[in-house]
């Protein structure tokens, strides 16, 4: 292989078009466009105009077998990600999938098994927020035990306002059979991934989702989920697509500190001088009285740090692509291994299943039950074939 990875882009839409531009603009120095594939004939002219040196295909299998690409990225509807990645890996082509890795865990488990059987190939996923220096630093803080054991997590992420015209723009969008869900599978996968990446996977979830609540769609446009981590700690995840002003606030409370993230830009990290329970148990009677007379100085028990980073638009996505190429070329560790894609989808599936059945659902849920419930909704739509 040369010093640059030849990437095949499957789907020259919004994401595929952005990645092609990043590469052609030199933002990813170890990667070139090997080929472009799209089933839309209009994209052939677009590709010829913008990227004349890149071969164009209307069949992704033909591209995989052409010898023009070392790897592919799947910028296509969610259901197709596992199918295309498996086809690539089975042809000795490295695979990078867009988020989410798929719609339901059963199909992603099959993809992960194929990838595990071909360890000489690189399998990655575009979780560009894992390349966000703010969240990478917060993960270090949590992993290092700087705020102690996690006791509660909360994420309100409602900055996904989408007008009705957005949903009307494509026949597959906001359908069970075409997209596989709403805000959980389209807008919020990055937050679901970061939530579990930093705080760990919960043991169970109880959720209330609203389907077509404020938009004329079949899938969820508002979700409130309560999770149980199994050790007394709990978490709440709230998301929606109808809040025009939107909120993005992420809190992690530990027994020795706290992290509060605002708008995914700035984090305030509080570190207690010792575990909160020790502070509580060892206050003097005078300090306890001071709580009610204004004489208690809580600041003597903690320090605070404000963290923020400059991050140019596109740099996080470009960094994931560059890291993926580096893994193929010289073994640089992956920022986002493709096998990790199952975790956020498992969370989304469990939230759906809890909302559909009205019960608390284990994260180790029955995948066939989920698929049965999903197919029930696909049949009711009568727009797309059922899934297996």
N, C-alpha and C positions, 0 to 999 in steps of 0.2 A: 504494500500500500504506500502511496505517496505521503508527503508531509501534510496533506490536507484531505479531510474526509469529504467524499462525494455524497451529498445528501439528496435523496429523492423526496420531493414535496408532494404528498397526496392531498389534493384539495387546494386550489388557489383562491380561496375565499379571504375573509378578513384575517384570520390567523396565518394561513399559509402564505398569503400575500405579504404580511408583515415580516415573516421569517425570510422570505425570498429577498425582501428589501434590505433587511439587516445584513444578509450575506453579501449582496451585491454592493452595499455601501461600505464593506470592509469592517463591520462591527464584530465579525466572528473570524478572526485571522486564520484559524485552522480548519476552515470549512469552505467548500464551494458548492454551487448548485449542480448536482449531477443530472437531474431530470425533473420534470414537472408533470403531474398527472391530474386530469380533471375530466369528468364526464360531460361538462358543459362545453359545447362547441365554441361558444364565445370566448372562453378562457384560452383557447388555442391562439387566437389572434392577440390577446392581451399578453400572453407569455412570449409570443414571437416578437412583439414590440419591445417589451421591457427586458427580456432575457433571451436574446436571439441565439446564444451559444448553448442553451439548455435544450436537450431533446424533449419533445412533448408526447405524452401518451394519454389515451382515453381509457386504458385498461391497466389497472395497477399491477396485475399479475404479469402482464407483458413487460412493464417497467422493471419489476423485480427480477425478471429473467433476462433482461437486456444486457447485463454486464456494465451498465452505465452508472450504477449507484452502489455505494458501500453500505448505506443506511437509509432508512426512510423515516419521515415524521407523518403521523396520521392526523390531518386537519379536516376531519369529516364528522358526520353525525355520530353521537356517542355509541350507539349500538355496534358500529362498524370497527371501533378501535381494536377490540380483541381479535376479531376475524382477520383484519389486515396485518396486525402485529404477528399473529401466529403464522400467516402466510409468509411473511418476511423471514422470520426466524427459521422456518422449515426450509428456506432457500439460502441459508447462510448469510442473510442480510441483517445487520443490526437494526433494532427497532426503538423508536422514540414515540411514545403516544401522548396525545394531548389529554388534558384532564376533561372529564373523569376517565379513568382507565376503561370504564364500561358502564353499563347500567345496573347490572345485578351481579352479585358476588360469584355465582356459579360460573358465569362466562369468564370472569377475571381469574378465578381459580384454575380454570383450564389453561388460560394464557400463562399464568405463573408457572404451571407445571411444565409447559413446553419450554419456557425460558430457562427453568432450572435444569432441564435435560440438555441444554446447549450452553454450558457455562463459558465457552470460548467467545460467545457473542455478547454484546452490550445491549441491555434492555433498560430504558429509562423512561421517565414521565416528566412532563413539563409542569412541575410545581414551582413556578418561578418565584413564589413568595418564600420558598426555602432559601432563595438567593438574596432575599431582602436582609441587609445587614442588621436592621433593627430586630427582626424576629430571630435571626441567628444568634444575636447577643442575648436575647431573652431566654432562648433555649439553654445557652451556656449557664446563665444565672440559675435557672431552675435545676438543671442537671447537676450543678455544683453544690446544690443544697443551700444556696445563699438566702432563700426565703423559707427554708425548712420544708416540711412535708405539706403537700397541697391539701387544703381543707375545703375550698370552694372555687369554682370557676364560673364566669359569666361572660357571654359574648352577645352583644346586641349589634347585629350587622344588617341594617336596613337601607344601606346606600345603593340599592339595586333598583331604583325606580325605573320602570319600563312602561311606556304608554301602550295602549291597545294596538296601535299601528305596528309596533315592534313584533307583537305576536302574530299579526296578520301578514307579516312579510314573507313567511315561508310556511308551506303546508305541513311540514313535519314538526315545526316549532310548537312547544307547549302541548304536546300530545303524548299519551302513554305509549303508543306504538311507534312513534317516530323519534321522540326525544327521550322518553323514559321517565319523565317527571318535569318539575318546574324549577323553582328557585334552588332546590337542593342539588339538582344535577347540572344546572346551567351556571347560575351566578355564584353559589356559595361553596363549591368544592374546595377552593383554596383555603377558606376559613375552617371547613371541616377537617382538612388535612393538618393545618397549623395547630388547631385545637388539640388533636390527638398526638401530634408530633411533639408538642411542648408539654402537654399535661398528661398524656397517656390515654389509653383506651378505657372507656367505662365498661362496667359489667352489664348494665341494663339501661333501658330508656323508656320513659312514658311521654308520649307526645300528642299534641293537638295540632293538626294541620288543617288549614282552610283551603278548599279546592274551588277555584273560580270565585273567590271571595269578593275581590274588587276588580277583576278582569274577566272577560268572557272567554275563559279557557277551561279545560278539563282538569288540569294539574294544579299542584299547590302553589299559591302565591303568598301564603303567610304560614309560618311555622313557629311554634313554641315547644321546645323539647327540654325535659328534665332528665338528667342522667345521674346514675348512681355508680360511684367508682368502687363500691364494695367494701370500703374501709371506713365508712362514715362520711366520706367526702362526697359532695354533690356538685352538679354543674347545670347551667341553663344556657341554651342556645336559642336565640330569637332572630328570625330573618323574615324579610318581606320584600315585595316588589312594588308596593303602592304608596310608600312614604316618600313624598317628593323632596323633602328636606334631608331625610336620612340620618342615621346615627351609626357610628362605628366606635364602640367602646368595649374593650376586652380587659377583664379583671381576673387576676389569679391571686387568691388569698392563701398564704402559707401560715404555718404555726410560728414562723419567725420572720414574717415580712409580707410584702404585698407588691404586686405589679399592676399598674393601671396604664393601658395603652389607649391613646386618643387618635382616631382617624388613621391608624396604622402608620403614624408619622413620629409621634413622641411618646415615650414611656417614662412614667415616674416609678422608680424602684425604692421601696421603703424596706430597710433592714433593721429589725429589732436587735437590741443589745443582747437579748437572750430569748428563749421561747416565750410566747405570750402567756402560757399557763404559769410559768415561773414568775413572770412579772405580776400576774394576778394574785398568786398565792403569797407573795412576799411584800405586798404593799403594807406600809405602816398604817396604823389607825388614823394618823394625821393626814396621810395621803388619801385614804378612802374618804375622809370628811371633805377633803379639798375638791373631790369630784363634784360636790354639790354647792360649793361656795366660790368656785373659780380659782382655787388655790393649787390645783393639780397641774403639773407641767408634764404632759405626755411626751413632749419633744425630747425630754431627757432620756427617753427609753428607745429612741430610734434615730437613724440618719436617713436622709433622702437624696437620691440622685436622679437627675433628668437626663434621658438618653434620646438622641435623635441623630439621624444620618442623612446626608444628601444622597439621593439616588436618582440619576437621570432616567427619563422615560425610555423604556426599551432595554435598559441595561440589564435588568433582572432576567428577562427572557433571553437576551443575547448571551448572558452569562451561563444559563442552563445549557444552551446549544453548544457553547464553547467547551463547557465542562464535559458534555456528552462526547464530543469529538475527541477531547483529550483522553477520556477513558479508553476509547477505541484505539487511539494512536500510541499512548504511552502508559496506560494503566492508572491514570489519575483517578482517585476515588470519586464515585458519583455523588453529586449533591442530592439527587432524587432517584433512587433505584426504582425501576418500574414495578417491582413486586410490592412496593409500599402503596401502590394505587388502590389496593383492595380495602385499606382501612377506612378511608373516607367514604367509599361506596358502601361498606358495611354499616357505617353510621347512618347514611342516608336511607339505606334499605330498612334498617331497624326503626327509624323514625316513621317512614311510610307505613310499615307493618303495624306499628303501635297505633298510628292514626286510623288505619283501616279497621283494625280489630277492636280498638278501645281498651287494650290491655297493656300492661308493662311487658316489654319484650327484651329478652336476653340478647346480648350482642353475639352470642353463639346460637342464633336463631336457625330454624329449619329453612334451608334455602329453597326447598321444593314448595313449602307453604308460601314463601314470598313470591315465587314464580307463578304459582296458581292464582294468587291475588292480583298480580300484575296482568296476567293474561285475561283475567275476568274483565279488567278495565279496557284492555286492548280490544277484546271482542265487542264490548259495548260501543266503542268508538267506530268500529267497522271501517277503519281506514288503512290499517297495516296488518301484516300477518302476525300470528302469535309467536312467542319466543320459546326456545327449548334449552 
